[in-house]
Amino acid sequence: MDEPSVEIPVDAVFLLVIKEPKGYVKFLAALTNLFTNEEFIKIILNGAPNEIEEYLKKNLLIFR
């Protein structure tokens, strides 16, 4: 990461936008926990956009 000329393969990129700063730590903890879930990884890497959205709504966006 400190060598700009070296390319690193990437399978997924997440853009985090948090409306409520108070929930930021809980959100990051929940997201971090999802990375240990094999189903989450499969859906992120192979799922259709609507499938990914539904999974995230059900399993991550519980802090509304």
N, C-alpha and C positions, 0 to 999 in steps of 0.2 A: 504494500500500500504506500510505502514511501519511495517507490521507484516508478515514476510516471511513465517510463517507456515500456514497462511490463504490463501486458494485458492479462486480466484475470477473468476466467469464464464465469458467467452469472446466469442463473436460471430464473430468478425472480427478484424484483425490486419493489420495495414498499415505500409509499409516500404517506407519511403520518401527518394527519391534520387533526388537531385536537381543539374543540370548541371550548371545553371547560378545563382550564389548567388544574383545577382541584382533582380531577379524575385521571390526570396524566399517568401517575405512578401505577394506579390500579390497571389502567389500560395496558401499559407496557408489561406489567406482570402477567396479565392475561394473554397477551400476544406471545410473550416468551414461553409461557406454558404450552401454547398451541404448537410450538415448534417441536415438542416432544411427542405430539400426537401423529401417528402414522397416517391416519385418515386425512388430517389437515394437509400434510405434505403432498399426498397423492392428489387431493383436490386442487391445491395451489398450482402444482406442476402440470396437471392433465385436465382439469375441469374446464367447462365452458364458463364464460364470464358470469352468466346468471347463476350457475351452480356455486361458483366462488362467492358471489355476493350473498346468496342465501345462507351459505355456511357461516360466513362472517357475521351476518346479522344474528343468526341463531346462537353462535358460540363466542362472539367477541363484543358485539355492541349491546352489552347488557348494562352499560353504565349510563344510559340516557336518563 
